[in-house]
Amino acid sequence: MLTALVFAPTAVALLLLALPARTPVRAVRALWGATAAVELGLVIAVWAGYETGGGTQYEVRARWIPNAGVGYHIGVDGLSLPLLALTCVLFLACAVYALRERRRFREFAALFLFLQTTCLGLFVSLDLILFFVFFDLSIVAMYFVIAGWGHGDAERAALKFFLYTFIGSLALLLGFIGLYLAATPHTFDIVDLTRQDPLAGRGTYAGLVLLAIGVGLAVKTPTVPFHTWLPPAHTEAPAAGSAILAGVLLKMGTYGFLRVAMPLLPDAWRRYAVVLVVVGVVSVLHGALVALAQTDFKRMVAYTSVNHMGYIVLAVGAAAATTGTSAQAGSLALTGAVTQMVSHGLVTGALFLLAGVLHDRARSYDMGAYGGLAGPAPVFAALTGVAAFASLGLPGFSGFIAEFQIFTGALGPRPLATALSVLGILLTAGLFLRALGQLLMGPLRLPDAPGTPRAFADLRAHENAAVVPLLALAVVLGVAPRFLLDVIEPASRTVLELLAR
């Protein structure tokens, strides 16, 4: 079932490209939407059949490049299953949101379907080279999304995105080769490498391998100082591209810390985890402070991603200090980290789709050029307000559940870092309240540019259908998170046990 889940979107993408050029756009839209809906149905079926606490399930293992120790090995556990579900939810939301896209729609749909395969493939990969292949292909697909359907200086933003993340992927590959060479017999299989722990007691060598893997994943996350590609990529990308970039692709970095770095390099991780804690705190504060200085709504949301991903980095770094002392605190931190990945994907994905509404109506993200939108667009105002409060971690939303677990788990081992990170919530609250005041309150004001309409239309049906389910899920996870936590917690405990070896 997992193989079908991963590769079905690409099969449909190839079918779309094989259709005659005169194929009605309506048919292409229907096929893309139906595929995204079927994918969500498949991941729901996987979730329904998943045994909580049962370890890796739905495993598939086949020979691929046996003389190089590379295999086709996929499976799902409590770390990957929530991210599979998040991926399918967001891609369906983007398929619905893009119903009014006009430019080269067949190619646009095919590219998103291929991108969905790369995301799903990475989250189920249990072989380092398979992980790397999907990691790299996602960069290629997103480059073409930004360059081909972005606006403004899209080509420059896409090039910067590609160069940064591709260089990061090369560092990641060097780290993977380092693990391969240390293993006996040589292998890239994550399960076999976890069992071997080939770098145990090899201080300098293990540190260099962790450095390579850590830099590659930090660029993708992104953390300070590797984050500078993110704001231009988000600002110039189409709304659906920004939603996938923030909601799914950034999670490849933080997921890699949990799937690869922590279980495969436990000694080195415990030794150098304090560096991750510092990087996490700096990312939290820097992201929030720079977001507070923005006048561009979409760029502001982009910097809040640096802030929110910093909480995850803090959690995975602080968890190393709990080994041998408080397993419960470590489990809380890691469970909170995965919950934060899901929460951030839902809420920030919705915020980027709402930012796309601003650009669709008035071709501008400048918050100072707007005002009083709550009058002509009450639904837009209400959903933007809900998304903003969800993003700042208000109780009743998924972000509160995630951040509460992260802070509770990290406070004991890293009290100063945790206390500093809490300031990020205050800054986030300030920047979102300021943005809401500028956009929604006061007399009606729209950008004064040639060709700009003098009215602001409220959300259309397809925009509501894309945004409302994302925010509804954020509320469900904030009120009744047990079904998600039951899946994540056993996997978090497993990672901690591997880290304590």
N, C-alpha and C positions, 0 to 999 in steps of 0.2 A: 504493500500500500504506500509506503514512503517513497519508493521510486516513482510511482505514478503521481504522487503529490508534487514531487520536485520537478519532474520533466514534462508533465502535461501542459503547463503554460508555454513552454518553448515549442512543443509540437503544434499548438494552436497558433503561435506566432509564425511559424513556418507556413502553416496553412493560409494565414492572412496574406503573407507576402506572395504566395503562389496564386492567389485569386486575381482575376483580371482587373486592370486598373479602373475600369468603369463600374466595378462592384459598388452598389449603393452604400453610402456612409452609414445609413441606418443598420444595414446588415452587419457591418464591421462592429458598430457599437454593441449590437445585440450579442455577437459572438464573444467579444471581450468581457462584457458584463456577465454573461452566462458562465464563462470559464472562471472568472473570479468568484462567482457564487458557488460553483461546484468545488473549487479549491477550499473555500471556507467550510462547505459541507464535509469534505474529506477530513479536514483537520478537526472538526467537531467529532467525527467518527473515531479518529485516533484518540482524542481526549476521552471519549466515552469508554473506549476499550483499554485505556491506560490503567494499570494497577498502581495505586499510590504506594510509594515505598518499594516498588519492585525493581529499582535500578534501570538499566538500559533495556528498552523494549523495542519491538518492531525491527529487530536488527537484521540487516542484510550484509553479507560478506561474500565478495567474489574476487577472483584473481584479476589484476589489471596490468601492472608492470612488475611481475614477481621478482625478476632479477635485480630490481632496484629497491625492493622492499616496499612497494607502493601497491595498495589494494583499494578496491571499491568497498568501503566499509561505512555504513550509515546506521543510525539508530536514534532513538529519542529518549530523553529522561526528563527529570523535573527542572533542569536548567533550560533545555531547548524547547520543550513543549509550549510554555507560555509565549516564547518568541515566535514559534511557528504560528500560533493563533494570532498574535499581534500582526504579523506580516500579512496573513490572509485578510484580516479585518481591514487593514490600511489599504491594501491593494484594491479591495472591493470598493472602499470609499472613494479612492482616486478614480476608479473606472466610472463610478456614478458621477463624480464631480466633473469629469472631463467630457460629459455628454455633449456640451456645446462647443468643444474644440473644433476648429475648422481647418487648421493648417496640417496638411499631410497626415490626416487622422489614421490611416491604415498603418503607416510607419510608426506613428506615435504609439498606437495600441500594441503593435508587435514588439516594440522596444520595451514597453512596460511589462509585457508578459515574459520576455526574456529576463528582464531584471528581477521579476518575481522568482524565477527559477534559481538565479544566483543567490538570492537571499535565503530561500528555503534550503537550498543545497548546503550552504555554509552552516546553518544551524543544526543540520543532521549529520554533518561530516564527522567521522571518527578516524580519519586518516589525515595526517598533516598536509600532504600534497593535495588531496582532494579539497581540504579546507582552503589551501592557498589558491587553487584554481578558481573556486567560486569567489574568493576574496578579490582576486584580480579582475575577474569578469564583471563583477559589480561595478568596479571603477570605470571600466570601458563603457558599460551601458549608461551609467549616470553622466559620463562625459558627453555622450551624444544627446542625452535628454536636455542638459543645460545648454550646450552649444546650438542644438537644432531648434529648440522651442523656447529658449529663454528670451529675455528682453534686455535693453540697455547694452552694456558691454559684456554680453553673454559669452562670447568666444574667449575673451581674456579670463573671465571667471572660471570657465570650464577648463582652460589650460592650467590655471593655477591649481584647481582642484586635482586634476589628473597628475601633475608633476609631484605635488606634495604627497598624495596618497600612494602613488606608484613607487616613489622612493621609499616610503614607509613599508610598502609590501616587499621590496627587495631586502630591507633589513630583517623583516619577518622571515623571509626565505633563508637568509643566512643563519638565523637562530634555529630554524627547523633542521637545516643540514647539520648544525652542531649537535643537536639531539640525536640525529641519525648516526653520525660517526661515533658517538659515545656508546650507542646501544650494541649489545651482543646477544643474538645476531642483529645486524643492521636492519632497522625497520622504521617506517614512518607511521605505523599504526599507533593511535593514541592509547588504546586499551593496553597493548603490549608494552608501550613505553611507560605507562603508569605503573604497570606491574613490576617492571625492571628497576625503575628509578635510576637511570644510568649515570646521572651526574651527582649522586649522593657522595659527599665528602670531597668533591673536586671544586674547591673554593673559587679560584680565579677563573677557571674555564667555565664553571657554572654561572658565575657572575657576568661574564661576557655574553654567554648565550641568553641569559635573562635580559641583558641590556638590549641586545638585538631584537628580541621578541617584544620587549616592553616598548621600545621606540616605535616599532611597526604598529603596534596596537594603540599607542598613545596618539599617533598621527590620525588614525581613523576615528578615535573616540569623539572629538579631539580634546586634548588637555593643553593647558598653557605649558610650554611656549609653542606648541605645534598646531595651534588653532587658527592661524591667520588666513587659511584658505576658506574657512567656513562662512564668514559673513558675506563675502562677495558671491560665493557659490549659491547661498540661499537667496540673496537679494535679486540676483539675475535669473535664477531658475524659474520655470513655470510653477504655479502653486502646487500641482500634484507632485512635481519633482521635488520641491522643498519638503513636502509632507513625507515622502518616502526617504529622502536623505536624512532628515532629522529623526523620523519615527523608526526606521529600520536600519539604515546603513551605519549610523553612529553606534548602534548596539553591537555591531560586529567587533568593535574594539573592546568594549567592556565584557562581552561574552567570551572573547578570546582570553582575557585574564582568568576567567573562571574555568574555562574548558581546557586551556593549554598551559598557561604560565604557572598557576598555583598547583595543580596536581602533578605536573611533570617536573617542576623545579622547586620542590618544597623547601630544601635547605637554603637555596639562594633567595627564595621569596621571603622566608623568615628573616634572613640577614639584612635584606635591603628594602623591606616593606615600608620602613619609615620614610624612604624617599617618595613612595607612592602617597603616603599620608600628606606630606608637605605639598606635593603636586596637586592633590585633591583639594586641599584648603585654598591654595593659591588660585586654582581654577574656579572654585566657588565664589571667592571674593572678587577676583578680577572680572569674571563673567558678569556678575551682578553690577559692579561699579561701571563697567563700560556700557552695559545695557542701559543703565540709568542715564548715561550721557547721550543716548541716541535720539535723533528726531525722526528717523525712518522706522516705521512700525515693524516692517519685516526684518530689518537689521537688528532691531531691539530683541525680537523673538529669537533670532539666531544666536545672539550673545547669551540669552537665558539658557540655551542648550549647553553652552560651555559651563555655566553655573550648575545646572542640574546633573550633568555628567560628572562634574566634580564630586558630588555627593557619593556617586557610585565608586569612584576611585578612592575616596576616603574610606568607604566601607570595606573594600577588598584589602586595602592596606592595613586598616585597624584590625581586621580579622586575624592577621598573622600574630598579633600580640596576645591573642586570647588562647592560643594553643597551649595546652598543659595547665591552664588556669581556669578559664570560664568558657566551656563549650557552648553554653546557652547564649552568652553574649556574642560569640563568633557566629553562631547560627542565625541570631537575630540580624546581625550586620549583613551577612550574605543574602539572607532571605529578603531583607529590605533592598539590597542592591538589585536583585532580579525584579522585585516588585516595582522599583523605580524605573527600570528599563521599560516595563509594560506601561506604567503610568505616563511617563514622559512621551512615549510613542503615541498614545491616544490623545493626550492634551495638546502637545505641541503640533501634532499632525493636524488637529482641528484648528489651532491658531494659524497655521500657515495656509490652510484652505480659506479661512476667513480673511487673511491678508490678501489672498488672491481676489476676493470679492472687491476690496478697495481698488486694486489695480484694474479689474475688469470694468468697474463703473467710472473711474476718474483718472486712470493711468498714473497714479501716484501713491506712494506709501508715506509721504510726508505728513506726520501727525499735525504739524502746525498749520497745514493748509485745510484741515477739516474742522468741523465743529457741529454740534447739534444733530448728529446723525440719528439719535434716538427718536426724533420726531418722524422723519420720513421712513425710517427703517427700524421699527421696534424689534423685529425678530433678530435682525443682525446685531442690534445693540444687546439684546438679552443673551444671545449665544456667546458674543464676545465677552460679556461680563462673566458668564459662567466659566468660560475657558480661562479667563484671567484669574479668577478666584481658585480654580482647580490647579493652575500652574503655580500659584504661590503657596500651595499646601494647606488650604483651609480644611478643617475637619468636615467629613462628609464626602470628601473626594479621595481618589486613589493616591494622590501625592502625599496626603497626610499619613496614610498607612505606611507608605514606603519610607518617608523621612523620619517618622517616629521610630520605626525599627532600626534605621541606620544610626540615628543619634543614640538610641538606647544601647545598641550593641557596641558603638564606638566610644561612648563616654567613659567607661571604666578604663580601658587600655590607653586611650588617647584623649584625656580630658581637655587639654588646651586646644588641640586641633578641632575637637567637636564644638567647643564653646565658640571658637572663631567662626566655624562654619554656620552656626546658628544665625550669625549676623547676615548671612546670605538671604535668609528668609525675610528679614526686615527690609533689606534692600530690594528684594523682588516684589514685596508688597508695595513699596513706594513707587517703583517704576511702573507697575501695572495700574495702580490707582491714578498716577499722573496721566498715563496713556488713555485710560477710560475717560478721564475728565476732558482731555483735549478732543478726543474723537466724538464723544457722545453728548456732552453737555453744552449748554449755551445756545446762542442763535445758530441757525444753519449756515454753514460755510463750506464751500467746495473749492478744490484747486482752480485757480484762475489761469487757465491755459487755453490756447486756441483749440477748438474742437471738443472741449470738455462739456458734458451735458450739465444743465443747470438744475438737475434733479438727481436724487440718489435712490435707485430702486432697491427695494428690500430683497431678501433672499428668495431665489426662485426654488421651485420644487426640487430640482436635482441637487441644488446646493444644500438645502435642508436635509435631504436624504443622505448626503455624504457626511455632514457635520454632526447632526443630532445623535446618531448611534454611537459615535466616538465619545461624545460627552456623557451620554447615557451609561456607557460601559464604565467610564471614570467614576460615575456616581455609584453604580452597582459595586464596583471594587472598593469604594470608600465606605460603603454601608455594610456589605456582606462579602468580605474578602476570603472567607474560609475556603471556598472551593479552589481558589488560586494558591493560597498558602499551603494547603494540604499537599499540593503537587511539588511546590518549591522546597519546603522545609527538609524532607528526607535527602534531597540532592545536595542541599547546603551542608547538611551534617556529613555527608560522604566526602565532600570537598575538604571540610575541616579535618576529617580523619586522615585523608591523604596528606594534608599539609602538616600534620603533627608527627609524621613518620620520622 
